[in-house]
């Protein structure tokens, strides 16, 4: 996998959490969105294309690196 975007949630329930978007070139050919609070707490979502990624990311106010 390769990280294609990184950022921080700036407001709402997940304020301060890290966000990473990875492209899974090897297995699914889709995208994983990781939202990370700590090494032991986080969530992920899978999307088949960037349109799905953008739809998911609309939920959060992310400041991208």
DAMOJO-V208740 format. One line per field, one symbol per residue. phi: phi as a letter, one per 20 degrees, with the letter a starting at -180 (. if undefined). psi: psi as a letter, one per 40 degrees, with the letter a starting at -180 (. if undefined). burial: b if it has 16 or more other ideal C-beta (glycine too) atoms within 10 Angstrom, else e. A space follows every 50 residues. Layout:
# DAMOJO-V208740
phi->???
psi->???
burial->???
This chain:
# DAMOJO-V208740
phi->.cfdbcacfdbngdgnfeccddeeffdeldcddddcebfdcacbcdcfbf fffffffffcedeef
psi->ihheiiahheiadfheiihhhihgddcefahhhhhhdieehiiiihidid ddddddeedighhi.
burial->eeeebebbbeeeebeebbbbbbbeeeeeebbbbbbbeeeeeeeeeebeee eebeebbeebebeee
